Amino acid sequence: MLLPGHLDGLTEPIDLLYHPTSIGVVGAHDGRPSLAGITQIALDRAELANAAFYPINPKRDTVFGHPCLLYTSPSPRDRQKS
């Protein structure tokens, strides 16, 4: 069954877990060792999956060179820190 609003070719909701188009990390960090490790794992997995990576942390400008989002939605209408 093809779900409305999902990518063509993905037939089950579980497919999005195995073939993500984006990965976001709330509280992403590249300075604090424990948080940086979790963030780095997510970034590595996003790169392996050829998915967009969205670090979300309103207190940081960038994390591992990626601009941080201020909000939890990577929608184009959301602002990024400048």
C-alpha positions in Angstrom: 0.0 0.0 0.0 1.4 3.4 -0.9 1.0 5.9 1.8 -0.2 9.4 0.9 2.5 12.0 1.3 5.4 9.5 1.4 8.1 9.1 -1.2 7.4 7.1 -4.3 8.7 3.5 -4.1 8.3 3.3 -0.3 5.5 1.0 0.5 5.5 0.6 4.2 6.0 3.1 7.1 8.9 1.0 8.3 10.7 1.8 5.0 11.3 5.4 6.3 13.4 4.0 9.1 15.6 2.1 6.8 15.7 4.7 4.0 15.5 8.1 5.8 15.6 11.3 3.7 16.6 13.3 6.7 17.9 12.9 10.2 17.5 15.5 12.9 19.1 15.6 16.3 17.5 17.7 19.0 20.2 19.1 21.4 22.9 18.4 18.8 26.4 19.4 20.1 30.0 19.1 19.0 31.7 20.3 22.2 30.3 18.2 25.1 31.8 14.7 24.7 28.7 12.6 25.4 26.4 14.7 23.2 29.0 15.1 20.5 29.3 11.3 20.3 25.6 10.9 19.7 25.5 13.7 17.2 28.5 12.3 15.3 26.8 8.9 15.1 23.7 10.5 13.7 25.7 12.6 11.2 27.6 9.5 10.1 24.4 7.6 9.5 22.9 10.5 7.6 25.9 10.5 5.3 25.7 6.7 4.8 22.0 7.0 3.9 22.6 10.0 1.7 20.1 11.9 3.9 20.0 15.5 5.0 21.3 16.2 8.5 19.6 18.7 10.7 21.2 19.6 14.0 18.7 21.3 16.3 20.1 23.6 19.0 19.0 27.2 19.4 22.1 27.9 21.6 24.6 27.0 18.8 25.3 28.5 15.4 26.7 25.3 13.9 27.4 21.7 14.8 30.1 19.8 12.9 29.9 22.5 10.2 26.1 22.2 9.7 24.0 25.3 10.6 21.7 24.7 13.6 18.0 25.0 13.3 16.2 27.0 15.9 13.1 24.9 15.8 12.3 21.2 15.5 11.0 21.3 12.0 13.4 21.5 9.0 10.7 23.2 7.0 11.9 26.0 4.6 9.7 28.5 6.4 11.7 28.0 9.6 14.5 30.4 10.3 18.1 29.4 10.8 20.5 31.3 13.1 22.5 33.9 11.1 
